[in-house]
Amino acid sequence: MYKVLNNETPNYLRAKFVNRSDTLSYSLRDTVGKLTVPLPRTEHYKRSFSYSGAVLWNSLPSKLKQAISTNDFKSKISCYEF
């Protein structure tokens, strides 16, 4: 997800995710650094990359999301307890 959101992947993967702040016409505190989670209508969709990736990304603390590089993100995520 880090690579997807930092333009290190092909366009078709980036197109699956939308920042939550881009979908609202006003600003909220909870929208910074979060993705819009699509509404799952089936259990199969809950296992898809576009749904589970957005849910997992939104559950991470902001320190991890604000990593400077991929290596920095990897080192921070290895210390994070799930």
N, C-alpha and C positions, 0 to 999 in steps of 0.2 A: 504494500500500500504506500509505503514511503516513496518508492521509486515512481509509482503511478502519479502521485500528487506533486512530485518535483520534476515532472517532464523527462523522466529517464526511461520511458517505455513507449511503445507505438501508440499512435492516436486512437486506435480502436479500443484500447484499454482505458485511456483517459476519458473517452466519451461516455463511459458507463457511470461516471461519478460526477456529482454536482455539489459544490459547496453550499451549505445551508444558508449562508449569508447572501448568496446570489439569488435565491428564490424568494426572499422577502423584500418588501419595499421599505422596511424600517429596520433599525439595528436593535439586536437583543444581546445581552451578555453571554448567553449560552450558545450563540451561533459561531463564535470565533473558532476557527480550526476544525469545525465539524462538517460532516457530510450529510446530505439528505438521504434518509433511509427509505427506499421504495417500499410500498405496501405489499407484503407477501400474501398472495391468495392461495398458495398451495405449499405443502411441506417440501416439495421438490425445489421450489424457488428459494426457500430459506437456506438451502444448501448451495446456492449459486454464489459465484464470486462477487457479483454486484451487490448482493444483499449482505452476505457474511463479512465481506471486506469493509463495507461502510459501518456495520455494527461494531466490528472489532476496532476499527480506527477511532470511532467515537468513544469507545471505552478506555482508550489510552490516556494517561495524564498529559497535560500540555507540555511538560518538559521533554517528553519523548517526541512529540509532534514537531517541536521547534528545533530539532537537531540540525546542525549545520551541514553535515555530509552523510553519505550512506554509512561510512565507517563509524561515524559518531553515533548514528542511530543504532547500529548493530551493537556497539559497546554499551549503550544505555539500555537497550532492550534485554541484553543478557543479564543485567543486574536487576531488572524489573521482575517482581514475583506475581505470577498469575493467580 
